[in-house]
Amino acid sequence: MSAREERSALTVPTALYEHARQLLRESPDGFPSRRGYPLPRKTATGEDPLSRDEATHAVREAFSPFPDDPATLHRRFERLGIHDRHRHLVHSTVARLPLPAERADTARTLGRRLVRTGTTASTVTAGIALLSHLGTPEDVPHLSVLGLFRDLTGPAVDALDVLDHRSAAVLWLAVYARRDELEPLVRTLWTGHRPSVREELVSFPTSLPFVDGTVARRIAEASRLPDLLDDHPSDTDLLARAGRLLVRMGCSHDDPTDLLACRDVLRVYDSVVSRAALLPPTLDNAAMLLSLALDLSSGTGVLLDWLPGRRAALLESLGRLLAEPRWAQAAATGDDADQRRRVDWIRRTGRRPFEHPATLTDFRIKVVAGDPADRGPVEARVLIEGRPVVPTAFGRGLAHSPDHLLCDGRLRAEVEPREVQLAEAYCTEGCCGALYVTIRRDADAVVWESWRQTMPGSRDPAPELPAYRFDASAYDTEIVRAETDRTWSWPARTIARLIKARLIEEPDLLSRWDAGLGWIRSGFDDPDTAVLAFWYVPGLASGSPERADSPLHFRWAIPDDGTPPEAQAAAALQRLAEVDPKSYAQLCGGSRERAQELGFPWPDTA
């Protein structure tokens, strides 16, 4: 052994906790670096010879018998081939280990020693997993420091959520929410300078897209928002900011579990709604309060642990306030296109959350269009026994749109059972799953049964839902009402719906031009425009398509001109019938080479 190798062998590795403390001391002002710190680099150990099942079994074996000290666990991990690359599996496996009550003190002691003296990510992660069940407040500082390693942030936050949710939120924000606009607030929360929290909280813009439901939840928890509201009962800026954070947490196109997981969120609702009359009647505040009402009426807010009658009382209070002339006037005028779009949304939506309250025996469908300023989605929310089905049973995506569930009659009940997808994960079903139910008619009843969740890659069983039986006559009446109610829609969306229905009835309107329908909807960037997407393959109309695997893709934008949507849709269909749409639509995809072959200039933005 060379002298260098001998010195290396005699060097005692630095505990990860001490290493993180040193990095924090070296950071300017003791504020962690953006996105946390990387773990110390280890020597590569080649490809992993263990399968997931083999590695899981090895972790369990390492804890049988229960190790007496960190060195024993480290040796067992080394012998069994468990390395830092297995840290996520180590965390999940150790967190599920059965620990008899008589072994709790021993396991807690081992967890603390691993967290404070462990030198590898795998052993430290095992310690964090033990403390997630057995930790006490004295473990909070150590977990908060270790969580600054970005590869340990998730496990540390999970453990801290049980022990001290404010510390968990501060750590999460320090590592994950380090946009420039948020940094002054996050820095203040990290230093714990309470007098400055209110000032920074009302200063950053919640309208920015990076303030999603998770960021909003963590800000509320880290700032102790309920206490802050109690400390400043007449502060309308803080009150409005709290309302916006609630809206973001309950927003359907974010993760609905953030609202349900947020500590003391009922106190925030109580403070905001009970003091809402103090707010100045502005368009922004009217939209915020209406969004809260929609969530309390049919969204995730319904699922919170309300005292009997409290949610209904808050909802009724919002309804009375927004009906007052000063609030109605504030929500009736807009100076620019964005504001006018918001005014129109409030006009269409303003009384919907206060109509037809669902009772414990109701089957209802509430079509909810979100605030256009937040690019809110449109959902067909199904309520059973007064509770929204999708956030109750499936927390990874929002309810499908009325175009999917209602326009095509998917929720109609027939004697022949039919499986219907009610929701899909935000990413895709193939990634994080979807929610299905089977609907059938049984004599004078309609049955929803055989609930199914697809959860690719998950080893946890999906929640089981019971079968529901509804009076068939009442069910049919509700389906007809929901399918024919278009009061939630706006002109461009109505135009898109009418054109789509006609193209489905008469596909020749497109196929005569060697084209096929892709999709049609109101524009995402410009909701006042209907957008028709189609694809083109030469020879399609004659039945002899040329290179069908290389279509060109086009989009035709149809701006709302203010005339009745029915007239605009008819004019667009007439133009489509008479003039080749490739001559006025924009090429937006396909192959550059294929476009050149067919004589279409390739756009710079395609």
FENVENNOR-V375200 format. One record per residue. N is the residue number from 1. SS is DSSP state (H for helix, E for strand, L for the rest). OMEGA is omega in degrees with one decimal (999 if undefined). Layout:
{{N/SS/OMEGA} {N/SS/OMEGA}}
This chain:
{{1/L/179.3} {2/L/179.4} {3/H/179.9} {4/H/179.3} {5/H/-179.6} {6/H/178.2} {7/H/179.5} {8/H/-178.8} {9/H/-178.7} {10/H/-178.5} {11/L/177.7} {12/L/-179.0} {13/L/178.3} {14/L/175.4} {15/L/-179.5} {16/H/178.7} {17/H/179.3} {18/H/178.3} {19/H/178.2} {20/H/177.6} {21/H/179.7} {22/H/177.7} {23/H/180.0} {24/H/177.7} {25/H/-177.9} {26/H/-179.9} {27/L/179.8} {28/H/178.1} {29/H/-179.7} {30/H/-178.9} {31/L/-173.1} {32/L/-179.9} {33/L/-178.5} {34/L/-179.6} {35/L/174.2} {36/L/-176.8} {37/E/173.1} {38/L/173.1} {39/L/175.6} {40/L/-176.4} {41/L/177.7} {42/L/175.6} {43/L/-178.8} {44/L/-178.9} {45/L/178.1} {46/L/-178.2} {47/L/-178.9} {48/L/-179.6} {49/L/-175.0} {50/L/169.5} {51/L/179.5} {52/H/-179.7} {53/H/179.0} {54/H/-179.9} {55/H/177.7} {56/H/178.7} {57/H/-179.2} {58/H/178.7} {59/H/178.2} {60/H/179.4} {61/H/180.0} {62/H/180.0} {63/L/179.5} {64/L/0.5} {65/L/-176.5} {66/L/-176.4} {67/L/-178.8} {68/L/-174.6} {69/L/-179.2} {70/H/-178.7} {71/H/178.2} {72/H/178.9} {73/H/179.5} {74/H/179.4} {75/H/179.4} {76/H/177.0} {77/H/-180.0} {78/H/-178.0} {79/H/-176.0} {80/H/176.9} {81/L/177.4} {82/L/-177.3} {83/L/-176.3} {84/H/179.4} {85/H/-178.9} {86/H/-170.0} {87/H/-179.7} {88/H/178.7} {89/H/176.6} {90/H/-177.9} {91/H/-177.1} {92/H/-177.7} {93/H/-178.9} {94/H/179.9} {95/H/-178.0} {96/L/-179.5} {97/L/174.6} {98/L/-179.5} {99/L/177.6} {100/L/-177.1} {101/H/-177.7} {102/H/-179.6} {103/H/-173.4} {104/H/-177.8} {105/H/178.7} {106/H/-179.5} {107/H/178.6} {108/H/179.1} {109/H/177.6} {110/H/179.3} {111/H/179.6} {112/H/179.7} {113/H/177.7} {114/H/-178.4} {115/H/-173.1} {116/H/-175.6} {117/H/-177.9} {118/L/-177.1} {119/L/178.5} {120/L/-179.3} {121/H/-177.7} {122/H/-179.5} {123/H/178.2} {124/H/178.0} {125/H/175.9} {126/H/177.7} {127/H/178.2} {128/H/-179.8} {129/H/178.1} {130/H/-178.5} {131/H/177.2} {132/H/177.0} {133/H/-168.3} {134/H/-175.8} {135/L/176.7} {136/L/-179.3} {137/H/-179.6} {138/H/179.9} {139/H/-174.2} {140/H/-178.6} {141/H/-178.4} {142/H/178.4} {143/H/-179.8} {144/H/179.6} {145/H/179.4} {146/H/-179.3} {147/L/176.5} {148/L/168.3} {149/E/-171.0} {150/L/178.3} {151/L/178.4} {152/L/-175.0} {153/H/-177.4} {154/H/178.0} {155/H/-179.4} {156/H/178.4} {157/H/178.2} {158/H/179.8} {159/H/-178.9} {160/H/178.2} {161/H/178.7} {162/H/-172.5} {163/H/-174.5} {164/L/-171.9} {165/H/176.2} {166/H/178.3} {167/H/176.7} {168/H/-178.1} {169/H/179.1} {170/H/178.1} {171/H/-179.7} {172/H/-179.5} {173/H/-177.3} {174/H/-177.5} {175/H/-169.1} {176/H/-172.0} {177/L/-172.4} {178/L/170.7} {179/L/-178.4} {180/H/-177.2} {181/H/-178.0} {182/H/-170.7} {183/H/178.6} {184/H/178.4} {185/H/-178.1} {186/H/178.1} {187/H/178.9} {188/H/178.7} {189/H/-179.9} {190/H/-179.1} {191/H/179.0} {192/L/179.8} {193/L/-171.4} {194/H/-177.7} {195/H/-177.6} {196/H/-174.1} {197/H/-177.8} {198/H/-178.0} {199/H/-179.3} {200/H/-177.5} {201/H/-178.1} {202/L/-174.5} {203/L/-174.6} {204/L/-176.1} {205/L/179.1} {206/L/-179.2} {207/L/-178.3} {208/L/-172.5} {209/L/-177.8} {210/L/176.7} {211/L/178.8} {212/L/-176.4} {213/H/-178.3} {214/H/177.2} {215/H/179.7} {216/H/179.3} {217/H/-176.8} {218/H/175.8} {219/H/179.6} {220/H/-178.7} {221/H/-177.5} {222/H/-178.2} {223/L/-173.2} {224/L/-171.9} {225/H/179.2} {226/H/178.9} {227/H/179.6} {228/H/177.5} {229/H/177.5} {230/H/179.9} {231/H/-178.1} {232/L/-172.0} {233/L/-177.5} {234/L/-176.7} {235/L/-176.0} {236/H/176.7} {237/H/178.6} {238/H/179.7} {239/H/178.8} {240/H/179.1} {241/H/177.0} {242/H/177.3} {243/H/179.2} {244/H/178.2} {245/H/175.6} {246/H/179.4} {247/H/-179.1} {248/H/179.6} {249/H/-178.1} {250/H/-175.1} {251/L/-172.6} {252/L/-176.3} {253/L/167.3} {254/L/-178.4} {255/L/-177.7} {256/L/-179.1} {257/H/178.6} {258/H/178.4} {259/H/-178.2} {260/H/-177.4} {261/H/-174.1} {262/L/-179.4} {263/L/175.2} {264/L/-177.8} {265/H/177.5} {266/H/176.7} {267/H/178.2} {268/H/176.6} {269/H/-178.7} {270/H/-178.5} {271/H/-176.3} {272/H/-174.6} {273/H/-177.5} {274/H/179.3} {275/L/-174.0} {276/H/179.9} {277/H/177.7} {278/H/-176.3} {279/L/173.1} {280/L/-178.2} {281/L/178.4} {282/L/177.9} {283/H/179.4} {284/H/-177.9} {285/H/177.6} {286/H/179.2} {287/H/178.8} {288/H/-178.6} {289/H/177.3} {290/H/177.2} {291/H/175.9} {292/H/179.7} {293/H/178.5} {294/H/179.7} {295/H/178.9} {296/H/-177.8} {297/H/-172.4} {298/H/-177.4} {299/L/-176.9} {300/H/-180.0} {301/H/178.0} {302/H/-170.6} {303/H/179.2} {304/L/-174.4} {305/L/-176.3} {306/L/166.9} {307/L/-177.5} {308/L/176.2} {309/L/-174.3} {310/H/-179.9} {311/H/179.1} {312/H/179.7} {313/H/177.9} {314/H/179.6} {315/H/178.1} {316/H/178.5} {317/H/177.3} {318/H/179.4} {319/H/179.1} {320/H/-177.0} {321/H/-176.8} {322/H/177.2} {323/H/179.3} {324/L/-176.5} {325/H/-177.2} {326/H/177.4} {327/H/177.2} {328/H/179.6} {329/H/-179.6} {330/H/-177.6} {331/L/-173.4} {332/L/-177.4} {333/L/176.8} {334/L/-174.8} {335/L/-178.8} {336/L/-175.0} {337/H/-179.6} {338/H/179.6} {339/H/179.5} {340/H/176.2} {341/H/178.5} {342/H/177.0} {343/H/179.7} {344/H/177.0} {345/H/179.4} {346/H/178.2} {347/H/-178.4} {348/H/-167.7} {349/H/-165.4} {350/L/-178.1} {351/L/-174.6} {352/H/-178.8} {353/H/-176.7} {354/H/179.9} {355/L/171.7} {356/L/178.4} {357/L/-179.4} {358/L/175.4} {359/L/-175.5} {360/L/-178.6} {361/L/-174.7} {362/L/159.7} {363/E/-178.1} {364/E/174.7} {365/E/177.4} {366/E/175.6} {367/E/-175.0} {368/E/173.2} {369/E/-177.6} {370/L/-179.6} {371/L/-179.3} {372/H/177.4} {373/H/176.8} {374/H/-174.5} {375/L/-177.5} {376/L/-179.3} {377/L/172.0} {378/E/-177.0} {379/E/166.6} {380/E/-175.7} {381/E/176.5} {382/E/176.9} {383/E/175.6} {384/E/-176.7} {385/L/175.3} {386/L/-175.8} {387/E/178.7} {388/E/-171.4} {389/H/-170.1} {390/H/178.1} {391/H/176.7} {392/H/-170.9} {393/H/-170.2} {394/L/-174.6} {395/L/-174.4} {396/L/179.3} {397/L/-177.8} {398/L/178.1} {399/E/179.5} {400/L/-178.2} {401/L/174.9} {402/H/176.6} {403/H/-178.0} {404/H/-171.9} {405/H/-172.1} {406/L/-175.2} {407/L/-179.6} {408/L/175.0} {409/L/-175.3} {410/L/-177.4} {411/L/177.2} {412/L/-176.7} {413/L/175.7} {414/L/176.9} {415/L/177.5} {416/L/-179.5} {417/L/-179.9} {418/E/177.2} {419/E/-176.0} {420/E/173.5} {421/E/-178.7} {422/E/-177.1} {423/E/176.7} {424/E/-179.3} {425/L/-178.3} {426/L/179.9} {427/L/173.2} {428/L/175.3} {429/H/-178.9} {430/H/-179.9} {431/H/-171.8} {432/H/168.1} {433/L/-178.7} {434/E/179.7} {435/E/-179.2} {436/E/171.1} {437/E/175.7} {438/E/-177.4} {439/E/176.6} {440/E/176.4} {441/E/-178.6} {442/E/-177.9} {443/L/-176.7} {444/L/179.2} {445/E/170.1} {446/E/-174.6} {447/E/168.7} {448/E/-173.9} {449/E/177.0} {450/E/177.1} {451/E/-177.4} {452/E/172.4} {453/E/171.2} {454/E/-178.0} {455/L/-175.7} {456/L/175.4} {457/L/-177.9} {458/L/176.5} {459/L/179.0} {460/L/177.8} {461/L/177.4} {462/L/178.0} {463/L/178.8} {464/L/178.3} {465/L/-179.6} {466/L/171.2} {467/L/178.0} {468/E/177.0} {469/E/-179.8} {470/E/172.6} {471/E/-172.5} {472/H/-179.3} {473/H/179.2} {474/H/179.0} {475/H/-179.0} {476/H/179.3} {477/H/-179.6} {478/H/178.4} {479/H/178.7} {480/H/-180.0} {481/H/-177.1} {482/H/-178.7} {483/H/-175.5} {484/H/179.4} {485/L/179.1} {486/L/-175.0} {487/L/179.2} {488/L/-171.0} {489/L/175.3} {490/L/-169.1} {491/H/-176.2} {492/H/178.6} {493/H/176.9} {494/H/177.1} {495/H/-179.5} {496/H/-179.5} {497/H/-178.8} {498/H/179.2} {499/H/179.7} {500/H/-179.0} {501/H/-179.8} {502/H/-179.4} {503/H/175.8} {504/H/177.8} {505/H/-176.4} {506/L/-178.8} {507/L/179.5} {508/H/178.8} {509/H/175.3} {510/H/-173.2} {511/H/177.5} {512/L/178.9} {513/L/-178.5} {514/L/-175.2} {515/E/176.9} {516/E/-177.1} {517/E/171.7} {518/E/176.1} {519/E/174.2} {520/E/179.8} {521/E/173.7} {522/E/-174.4} {523/L/178.0} {524/L/179.7} {525/L/179.3} {526/L/-177.5} {527/L/179.3} {528/L/178.9} {529/E/170.8} {530/E/-176.8} {531/E/176.7} {532/E/176.7} {533/E/177.8} {534/E/179.0} {535/E/-172.9} {536/E/173.6} {537/L/179.7} {538/L/177.2} {539/L/-177.1} {540/L/-176.8} {541/L/-178.1} {542/L/-178.2} {543/L/179.0} {544/L/-176.9} {545/L/178.8} {546/L/178.2} {547/L/-178.4} {548/L/179.4} {549/L/179.9} {550/L/-179.9} {551/L/168.6} {552/E/-176.8} {553/E/-177.5} {554/E/172.2} {555/E/177.4} {556/E/179.8} {557/E/-178.4} {558/E/-177.2} {559/E/175.9} {560/L/-178.4} {561/L/176.1} {562/L/176.7} {563/L/-178.3} {564/L/-178.5} {565/H/180.0} {566/H/179.9} {567/H/179.5} {568/H/178.0} {569/H/179.4} {570/H/179.6} {571/H/179.2} {572/H/179.4} {573/H/177.6} {574/H/177.9} {575/H/179.6} {576/H/-179.6} {577/H/-171.6} {578/H/-173.7} {579/L/179.0} {580/L/-176.6} {581/H/178.4} {582/H/-179.3} {583/H/179.3} {584/L/174.1} {585/L/-178.3} {586/E/173.4} {587/E/-175.8} {588/E/-179.4} {589/E/-174.7} {590/L/-178.4} {591/L/176.5} {592/H/-179.0} {593/H/-179.9} {594/H/178.5} {595/H/179.0} {596/H/177.9} {597/H/-175.8} {598/L/174.0} {599/L/178.3} {600/L/176.9} {601/L/-178.4} {602/L/-177.1} {603/L/180.0} {604/L/-174.3} {605/L/-176.1} {606/L/999}}
